[in-house]
């Protein structure tokens, strides 16, 4: 598998961060960095990471299927995660979820037909003090109202053009 020069550099740096025999600790960061670039964790990527960290592909696959932030099929360019756990639920998180599903016409772990936006209901994003909270890719948005959500989704569509 050929990696971009930037991803290759990240992989090399990760591998040097761990002492000899502990390179498996780089597995999750490697998968996350590659997923960001490639769009998903592919079978080829699983083979590549296993080879680089000195483990079996099955062990990489087990890790990949355990963690919900790793996925085998591409999500949208903008991955919107809406928290519906207790703090967010009590401040309108479930209504935000329903509103987003209706506005986008998709459900949990689905993407819009154009591949621009994917949606995921999550249990917690660690922003209980600022509930309801959502995350778009790696950006957090706090105290989100349906109006703010509409503005955010509209801006994602506008910036994608």
Z-matrix of the N, CA and C atoms (Angstrom, degrees):
N
C 1 1.455
C 2 1.525 1 107.45
N 3 1.318 2 115.81 1 131.70
C 4 1.459 3 120.86 2 178.36
C 5 1.528 4 108.86 3 -95.40
N 6 1.326 5 115.14 4 127.30
C 7 1.464 6 121.15 5 179.10
C 8 1.519 7 109.57 6 -104.30
N 9 1.306 8 116.42 7 154.42
C 10 1.464 9 119.56 8 175.62
C 11 1.528 10 108.39 9 -64.61
N 12 1.322 11 117.98 10 156.69
C 13 1.464 12 119.62 11 177.75
C 14 1.533 13 112.81 12 -57.39
N 15 1.319 14 116.99 13 -37.46
C 16 1.473 15 119.93 14 179.85
C 17 1.520 16 111.16 15 -66.18
N 18 1.322 17 116.82 16 -43.86
C 19 1.465 18 120.26 17 179.18
C 20 1.527 19 110.92 18 -68.42
N 21 1.312 20 116.86 19 -39.32
C 22 1.462 21 120.98 20 176.58
C 23 1.526 22 110.43 21 -58.76
N 24 1.323 23 117.00 22 -42.57
C 25 1.469 24 121.09 23 179.13
C 26 1.530 25 111.04 24 -65.12
N 27 1.321 26 117.10 25 -40.56
C 28 1.469 27 120.39 26 177.93
C 29 1.528 28 110.62 27 -63.07
N 30 1.332 29 116.48 28 -43.70
C 31 1.466 30 120.58 29 178.98
C 32 1.529 31 110.37 30 -60.84
N 33 1.328 32 117.06 31 -46.36
C 34 1.460 33 120.43 32 -179.08
C 35 1.527 34 111.59 33 -62.31
N 36 1.323 35 116.41 34 -42.00
C 37 1.462 36 120.34 35 178.88
C 38 1.530 37 110.73 36 -64.20
N 39 1.319 38 116.23 37 -43.20
C 40 1.467 39 119.56 38 178.31
C 41 1.523 40 111.56 39 -58.70
N 42 1.304 41 116.40 40 -44.57
C 43 1.464 42 120.14 41 -177.03
C 44 1.531 43 112.04 42 -64.70
N 45 1.327 44 116.96 43 -28.94
C 46 1.474 45 119.38 44 178.56
C 47 1.522 46 112.15 45 -82.22
N 48 1.324 47 117.96 46 -11.50
C 49 1.466 48 121.30 47 179.97
C 50 1.525 49 112.77 48 -76.56
N 51 1.319 50 117.60 49 -13.51
C 52 1.460 51 121.35 50 -175.14
C 53 1.518 52 110.01 51 -117.15
N 54 1.340 53 117.30 52 144.19
C 55 1.465 54 119.82 53 179.86
C 56 1.542 55 111.23 54 -66.61
N 57 1.305 56 114.77 55 160.18
C 58 1.472 57 121.46 56 178.66
C 59 1.521 58 109.77 57 -49.86
N 60 1.318 59 116.44 58 132.38
C 61 1.457 60 121.63 59 179.71
C 62 1.520 61 114.08 60 87.29
N 63 1.301 62 117.94 61 -4.00
C 64 1.473 63 121.87 62 -178.74
C 65 1.535 64 111.78 63 -117.66
N 66 1.313 65 117.96 64 18.13
C 67 1.459 66 121.13 65 -177.80
C 68 1.526 67 113.05 66 -63.59
N 69 1.333 68 117.11 67 -19.72
C 70 1.473 69 118.92 68 178.47
C 71 1.523 70 111.19 69 -61.08
N 72 1.321 71 116.83 70 -21.66
C 73 1.460 72 120.56 71 178.13
C 74 1.529 73 111.89 72 -64.61
N 75 1.313 74 117.09 73 -17.70
C 76 1.466 75 121.70 74 179.11
C 77 1.524 76 112.02 75 -83.71
N 78 1.320 77 118.27 76 -4.73
C 79 1.463 78 121.54 77 -172.68
C 80 1.526 79 112.89 78 -56.79
N 81 1.322 80 118.00 79 -54.62
C 82 1.470 81 119.87 80 -175.22
C 83 1.522 82 111.62 81 -65.13
N 84 1.353 83 119.41 82 -46.97
C 85 1.465 84 116.77 83 176.52
C 86 1.525 85 113.16 84 -59.39
N 87 1.337 86 117.07 85 -38.61
C 88 1.469 87 119.36 86 178.75
C 89 1.524 88 110.46 87 -61.86
N 90 1.317 89 116.16 88 -45.26
C 91 1.470 90 119.62 89 179.69
C 92 1.522 91 111.46 90 -62.78
N 93 1.329 92 116.75 91 -41.23
C 94 1.470 93 119.82 92 179.73
C 95 1.526 94 112.00 93 -65.68
N 96 1.337 95 117.01 94 -46.65
C 97 1.474 96 120.05 95 179.01
C 98 1.523 97 110.85 96 -60.41
N 99 1.330 98 116.00 97 -44.42
C 100 1.463 99 119.74 98 -178.80
C 101 1.530 100 110.92 99 -67.57
N 102 1.320 101 116.49 100 -40.63
C 103 1.466 102 120.14 101 178.68
C 104 1.521 103 110.80 102 -60.17
N 105 1.330 104 116.94 103 -39.78
C 106 1.464 105 120.56 104 177.94
C 107 1.525 106 110.94 105 -60.77
N 108 1.322 107 116.39 106 -38.71
C 109 1.460 108 119.70 107 -177.59
C 110 1.526 109 112.91 108 -82.33
N 111 1.321 110 116.50 109 -43.01
C 112 1.464 111 121.32 110 -173.75
C 113 1.529 112 111.94 111 -86.00
N 114 1.331 113 116.13 112 -33.77
C 115 1.456 114 120.45 113 -179.90
C 116 1.514 115 113.81 114 112.50
N 117 1.318 116 116.94 115 -20.57
C 118 1.466 117 121.17 116 178.40
C 119 1.528 118 108.07 117 -166.86
N 120 1.322 119 115.44 118 172.31
C 121 1.468 120 120.97 119 176.13
C 122 1.528 121 106.87 120 -93.28
N 123 1.306 122 115.62 121 105.09
C 124 1.459 123 122.12 122 -176.77
C 125 1.533 124 110.29 123 -89.84
N 126 1.328 125 117.16 124 162.03
C 127 1.476 126 119.55 125 174.74
C 128 1.536 127 112.19 126 -57.29
N 129 1.337 128 116.40 127 -35.87
C 130 1.464 129 119.97 128 178.59
C 131 1.533 130 110.75 129 -65.63
N 132 1.325 131 116.07 130 -39.02
C 133 1.462 132 119.81 131 178.69
C 134 1.524 133 110.89 132 -66.60
N 135 1.317 134 116.87 133 -40.39
C 136 1.463 135 120.60 134 177.46
C 137 1.529 136 109.83 135 -58.00
N 138 1.331 137 117.16 136 -45.41
C 139 1.471 138 121.73 137 178.37
C 140 1.534 139 110.56 138 -60.90
N 141 1.330 140 115.79 139 -44.62
C 142 1.466 141 120.70 140 -177.24
C 143 1.523 142 111.91 141 -64.39
N 144 1.310 143 117.03 142 -45.74
C 145 1.468 144 120.60 143 -179.85
C 146 1.525 145 110.01 144 -65.37
N 147 1.313 146 117.52 145 -43.05
C 148 1.473 147 120.97 146 178.58
C 149 1.525 148 110.65 147 -57.46
N 150 1.321 149 116.50 148 -45.14
C 151 1.464 150 120.73 149 -179.80
C 152 1.533 151 110.66 150 -62.45
N 153 1.318 152 116.92 151 -43.58
C 154 1.468 153 120.93 152 -175.75
C 155 1.526 154 113.17 153 -69.77
N 156 1.320 155 117.29 154 -30.97
C 157 1.471 156 118.87 155 -177.71
C 158 1.520 157 112.41 156 -101.47
N 159 1.327 158 117.50 157 -0.11
C 160 1.456 159 121.25 158 174.99
C 161 1.514 160 114.01 159 73.89
N 162 1.321 161 116.27 160 45.56
C 163 1.461 162 120.17 161 177.98
C 164 1.519 163 109.51 162 -137.56
N 165 1.303 164 116.30 163 177.68
C 166 1.457 165 121.38 164 179.05
C 167 1.531 166 110.58 165 -84.20
N 168 1.330 167 117.93 166 145.43
C 169 1.463 168 120.33 167 177.00
C 170 1.536 169 112.78 168 -55.30
N 171 1.315 170 117.52 169 -34.64
C 172 1.457 171 120.30 170 179.37
C 173 1.522 172 111.42 171 -59.55
N 174 1.318 173 117.47 172 -37.62
C 175 1.467 174 120.20 173 179.07
C 176 1.533 175 111.17 174 -67.17
N 177 1.318 176 117.29 175 -37.38
C 178 1.465 177 120.80 176 176.93
C 179 1.528 178 109.11 177 -67.20
N 180 1.322 179 116.37 178 -43.01
C 181 1.462 180 120.35 179 178.77
C 182 1.529 181 111.84 180 -61.82
N 183 1.324 182 116.63 181 -39.14
C 184 1.469 183 120.12 182 177.78
C 185 1.524 184 111.00 183 -61.23
N 186 1.319 185 116.55 184 -43.46
C 187 1.470 186 120.69 185 178.01
C 188 1.525 187 109.82 186 -64.76
N 189 1.316 188 116.15 187 -44.85
C 190 1.471 189 120.96 188 -178.30
C 191 1.521 190 111.09 189 -59.57
N 192 1.325 191 117.27 190 -41.71
C 193 1.465 192 118.77 191 -177.33
C 194 1.525 193 112.56 192 -78.94
N 195 1.317 194 117.87 193 -17.02
C 196 1.465 195 121.29 194 179.30
C 197 1.528 196 112.33 195 -77.76
N 198 1.317 197 116.84 196 -42.08
C 199 1.461 198 121.16 197 -174.05
C 200 1.526 199 111.18 198 -89.62
N 201 1.319 200 115.94 199 124.72
C 202 1.467 201 120.68 200 -175.63
C 203 1.526 202 112.97 201 -69.36
N 204 1.325 203 118.72 202 -17.68
C 205 1.463 204 119.67 203 179.57
C 206 1.524 205 112.55 204 -81.26
N 207 1.318 206 116.66 205 -6.46
C 208 1.457 207 121.56 206 175.64
C 209 1.525 208 108.39 207 -104.82
N 210 1.312 209 116.25 208 137.03
C 211 1.471 210 118.59 209 -175.72
C 212 1.525 211 111.72 210 -141.38
N 213 1.328 212 114.25 211 148.57
C 214 1.453 213 121.78 212 -176.12
C 215 1.525 214 113.45 213 -90.19
N 216 1.311 215 117.85 214 -14.28
C 217 1.466 216 119.22 215 177.17
C 218 1.527 217 108.26 216 -121.26
N 219 1.321 218 116.50 217 148.04
C 220 1.464 219 119.69 218 -177.12
C 221 1.526 220 111.93 219 -62.56
N 222 1.325 221 114.89 220 139.92
C 223 1.457 222 121.32 221 171.76
C 224 1.511 223 107.68 222 -99.50
N 225 1.307 224 116.09 223 -176.74
C 226 1.448 225 119.71 224 179.33
C 227 1.517 226 112.21 225 -68.72
N 228 1.313 227 114.73 226 164.78
C 229 1.460 228 120.38 227 175.08
C 230 1.523 229 109.30 228 -56.23
N 231 1.321 230 115.71 229 -38.09
C 232 1.463 231 122.08 230 176.08
C 233 1.524 232 107.74 231 -113.51
N 234 1.321 233 115.56 232 115.31
C 235 1.461 234 120.45 233 -179.67
C 236 1.529 235 108.22 234 -100.21
N 237 1.323 236 115.74 235 112.60
C 238 1.461 237 122.20 236 -176.44
C 239 1.522 238 108.75 237 -98.59
N 240 1.324 239 115.45 238 120.52
C 241 1.457 240 121.41 239 177.39
C 242 1.524 241 108.00 240 -111.59
N 243 1.309 242 116.08 241 126.75
C 244 1.463 243 121.36 242 -179.18
C 245 1.519 244 108.35 243 -115.41
N 246 1.321 245 115.34 244 122.59
C 247 1.455 246 121.10 245 -179.50
C 248 1.527 247 109.92 246 -80.01
N 249 1.334 248 115.27 247 132.69
C 250 1.469 249 120.27 248 175.88
C 251 1.522 250 110.66 249 -125.98
N 252 1.341 251 117.04 250 21.50
C 253 1.451 252 120.30 251 177.55
C 254 1.531 253 109.30 252 -73.45
N 255 1.312 254 118.12 253 -179.10
C 256 1.464 255 123.10 254 -167.02
C 257 1.527 256 113.96 255 -50.93
N 258 1.331 257 118.45 256 -56.18
C 259 1.467 258 119.54 257 -177.02
C 260 1.522 259 111.44 258 -61.16
N 261 1.313 260 115.78 259 -43.80
C 262 1.470 261 119.12 260 179.98
C 263 1.524 262 111.01 261 -70.47
N 264 1.335 263 116.25 262 -38.83
C 265 1.463 264 120.20 263 179.01
C 266 1.529 265 110.54 264 -59.52
N 267 1.328 266 116.89 265 -42.95
C 268 1.457 267 121.02 266 -177.61
C 269 1.523 268 113.34 267 -69.97
N 270 1.323 269 116.97 268 -16.27
C 271 1.466 270 120.33 269 -178.51
C 272 1.522 271 112.80 270 -115.04
N 273 1.336 272 117.36 271 15.42
C 274 1.468 273 120.12 272 173.61
C 275 1.510 274 116.11 273 110.55
N 276 1.326 275 118.57 274 10.53
C 277 1.464 276 120.88 275 -179.26
C 278 1.516 277 113.88 276 -60.91
N 279 1.328 278 116.81 277 -40.24
C 280 1.469 279 118.62 278 179.65
C 281 1.525 280 111.43 279 -66.66
N 282 1.332 281 116.42 280 -37.38
C 283 1.467 282 119.79 281 176.84
C 284 1.528 283 110.92 282 -65.75
N 285 1.351 284 116.63 283 -38.43
C 286 1.470 285 119.77 284 175.80
C 287 1.525 286 110.53 285 -61.39
N 288 1.325 287 115.80 286 -43.37
C 289 1.468 288 120.50 287 179.48
C 290 1.521 289 110.20 288 -59.04
N 291 1.325 290 116.66 289 -51.54
C 292 1.467 291 120.83 290 -179.53
C 293 1.525 292 111.07 291 -61.15
N 294 1.321 293 116.40 292 -40.07
C 295 1.463 294 121.45 293 179.53
C 296 1.537 295 110.44 294 -63.15
N 297 1.331 296 116.75 295 -44.79
C 298 1.468 297 120.49 296 -179.78
C 299 1.529 298 110.92 297 -64.63
N 300 1.328 299 116.94 298 -43.22
C 301 1.469 300 120.27 299 178.49
C 302 1.522 301 110.99 300 -58.78
N 303 1.317 302 115.56 301 -44.44
C 304 1.468 303 119.82 302 -179.37
C 305 1.524 304 111.02 303 -67.26
N 306 1.321 305 117.10 304 -45.86
C 307 1.465 306 120.95 305 -177.56
C 308 1.531 307 111.63 306 -63.56
N 309 1.341 308 116.15 307 -42.12
C 310 1.466 309 119.86 308 -176.18
C 311 1.525 310 112.96 309 -88.90
N 312 1.333 311 117.60 310 -18.98
C 313 1.450 312 120.95 311 -179.37
C 314 1.519 313 113.35 312 73.71
N 315 1.330 314 116.28 313 25.30
C 316 1.464 315 121.49 314 179.93
C 317 1.525 316 108.99 315 -135.06
N 318 1.333 317 115.58 316 170.62
C 319 1.454 318 121.03 317 178.88
C 320 1.518 319 111.61 318 -123.41
N 321 1.316 320 114.72 319 -159.24
C 322 1.461 321 123.27 320 -176.12
C 323 1.527 322 111.85 321 -58.42
N 324 1.331 323 114.87 322 127.07
C 325 1.468 324 123.43 323 178.14
C 326 1.527 325 112.96 324 57.39
N 327 1.318 326 114.73 325 35.63
C 328 1.464 327 120.25 326 175.24
C 329 1.523 328 108.54 327 -118.24
N 330 1.323 329 115.41 328 160.71
C 331 1.462 330 122.17 329 178.92
C 332 1.518 331 109.81 330 -120.95
N 333 1.317 332 115.14 331 152.12
C 334 1.461 333 120.20 332 175.63
C 335 1.531 334 108.31 333 -63.45
N 336 1.325 335 117.42 334 153.38
C 337 1.472 336 119.94 335 -177.21
C 338 1.533 337 113.82 336 -55.11
N 339 1.339 338 117.61 337 -29.96
C 340 1.461 339 120.15 338 178.96
C 341 1.529 340 112.90 339 -81.02
N 342 1.345 341 117.32 340 -3.23
C 343 1.458 342 121.10 341 179.01
C 344 1.516 343 114.33 342 74.89
N 345 1.310 344 116.96 343 10.25
C 346 1.467 345 120.20 344 -175.81
C 347 1.529 346 112.57 345 -79.97
N 348 1.337 347 117.04 346 -44.71
C 349 1.459 348 120.56 347 -173.88
C 350 1.520 349 109.37 348 -127.64
N 351 1.329 350 115.68 349 131.86
C 352 1.460 351 120.90 350 171.24
C 353 1.524 352 107.51 351 -117.44
N 354 1.321 353 114.77 352 159.30
C 355 1.457 354 121.02 353 -171.42
C 356 1.519 355 109.49 354 -131.69
N 357 1.329 356 115.27 355 139.69
C 358 1.460 357 120.01 356 178.38
C 359 1.527 358 109.07 357 -146.41
N 360 1.319 359 115.52 358 132.02
C 361 1.457 360 121.39 359 172.76
C 362 1.517 361 106.63 360 -88.13
N 363 1.340 362 116.41 361 126.33
C 364 1.464 363 120.02 362 -177.07
C 365 1.519 364 110.30 363 -122.05
N 366 1.309 365 114.94 364 156.52
C 367 1.454 366 121.88 365 -177.97
C 368 1.518 367 112.96 366 -76.79
N 369 1.308 368 118.22 367 -38.20
C 370 1.459 369 119.76 368 -177.11
C 371 1.519 370 109.15 369 -164.14
N 372 1.328 371 115.81 370 136.75
C 373 1.462 372 120.06 371 173.01
C 374 1.526 373 110.47 372 -119.69
N 375 1.322 374 115.65 373 13.92
C 376 1.458 375 120.56 374 173.63
C 377 1.514 376 114.82 375 72.55
N 378 1.310 377 117.27 376 30.92
C 379 1.463 378 120.68 377 -179.01
C 380 1.525 379 110.91 378 -127.42
N 381 1.329 380 116.50 379 40.84
C 382 1.465 381 121.82 380 -173.76
C 383 1.524 382 112.95 381 -59.19
N 384 1.312 383 117.96 382 -33.87
C 385 1.468 384 120.83 383 -179.28
C 386 1.519 385 112.79 384 -69.74
N 387 1.321 386 116.27 385 -16.41
C 388 1.466 387 120.71 386 -177.15
C 389 1.521 388 111.53 387 -119.38
N 390 1.315 389 116.33 388 27.69
C 391 1.459 390 122.13 389 -176.35
C 392 1.530 391 111.24 390 -67.63
N 393 1.328 392 115.30 391 153.01
C 394 1.457 393 127.89 392 -6.89
C 395 1.521 394 111.05 393 -75.77
N 396 1.308 395 114.79 394 144.52
C 397 1.459 396 120.89 395 -174.65
C 398 1.525 397 110.68 396 -123.53
N 399 1.326 398 114.03 397 149.26
C 400 1.459 399 120.93 398 174.02
C 401 1.524 400 108.15 399 -134.86
N 402 1.304 401 114.99 400 162.36
C 403 1.449 402 120.98 401 176.94
C 404 1.522 403 107.67 402 -130.34
N 405 1.329 404 115.94 403 133.08
C 406 1.461 405 121.72 404 174.47
C 407 1.520 406 106.15 405 -117.37
N 408 1.325 407 115.24 406 113.39
C 409 1.462 408 122.09 407 -170.45
C 410 1.526 409 107.44 408 53.74
N 411 1.314 410 119.31 409 -111.03
C 412 1.470 411 119.85 410 179.86
C 413 1.525 412 112.40 411 -110.81
N 414 1.318 413 118.02 412 13.09
C 415 1.465 414 122.00 413 -179.08
C 416 1.519 415 110.59 414 -102.66
N 417 1.329 416 115.64 415 129.23
C 418 1.461 417 121.26 416 179.19
C 419 1.524 418 110.16 417 -92.61
N 420 1.332 419 115.11 418 146.69
C 421 1.468 420 122.68 419 174.91
C 422 1.517 421 106.27 420 -131.77
N 423 1.327 422 115.31 421 126.93
C 424 1.467 423 121.24 422 -173.42
C 425 1.515 424 111.67 423 -112.27
N 426 1.345 425 114.17 424 157.42
C 427 1.465 426 122.46 425 179.39
C 428 1.532 427 110.50 426 47.75
N 429 1.315 428 114.69 427 51.85
C 430 1.463 429 122.19 428 -175.09
C 431 1.525 430 109.61 429 -81.23
N 432 1.308 431 115.23 430 132.51
C 433 1.464 432 122.73 431 174.18
C 434 1.525 433 107.58 432 -106.86
N 435 1.327 434 117.75 433 166.10
C 436 1.472 435 118.49 434 175.33
C 437 1.532 436 112.00 435 -57.27
N 438 1.316 437 117.34 436 -36.13
C 439 1.472 438 120.65 437 179.04
C 440 1.532 439 110.58 438 -66.28
N 441 1.337 440 116.83 439 -43.81
C 442 1.466 441 120.30 440 177.80
C 443 1.528 442 110.81 441 -64.48
N 444 1.318 443 116.56 442 -37.54
C 445 1.459 444 120.51 443 178.13
C 446 1.526 445 110.25 444 -63.86
N 447 1.331 446 117.04 445 -43.84
C 448 1.465 447 120.61 446 177.28
C 449 1.527 448 110.88 447 -58.79
N 450 1.334 449 116.59 448 -45.41
C 451 1.467 450 120.51 449 179.73
C 452 1.525 451 111.03 450 -61.77
N 453 1.323 452 115.79 451 -42.48
C 454 1.461 453 120.27 452 -179.83
C 455 1.526 454 111.10 453 -64.17
N 456 1.324 455 116.92 454 -48.56
C 457 1.465 456 120.15 455 -179.71
C 458 1.524 457 110.99 456 -62.62
N 459 1.326 458 116.98 457 -41.21
C 460 1.465 459 120.28 458 177.53
C 461 1.531 460 111.19 459 -63.13
N 462 1.345 461 116.64 460 -38.91
C 463 1.465 462 119.04 461 179.88
C 464 1.531 463 111.07 462 -68.88
N 465 1.326 464 117.77 463 -33.37
C 466 1.475 465 119.90 464 176.23
C 467 1.517 466 109.99 465 -62.57
N 468 1.314 467 116.33 466 -42.07
C 469 1.473 468 120.53 467 179.12
C 470 1.540 469 110.37 468 -66.79
N 471 1.315 470 116.89 469 -39.63
C 472 1.460 471 121.38 470 -178.92
C 473 1.534 472 110.89 471 -67.12
N 474 1.331 473 117.56 472 -43.09
C 475 1.460 474 121.26 473 -178.62
C 476 1.521 475 112.26 474 -70.96
N 477 1.306 476 116.96 475 -21.69
C 478 1.465 477 120.71 476 -178.58
C 479 1.509 478 111.65 477 -77.32
N 480 1.318 479 117.48 478 -18.14
C 481 1.467 480 120.90 479 -176.69
C 482 1.503 481 111.66 480 -77.81
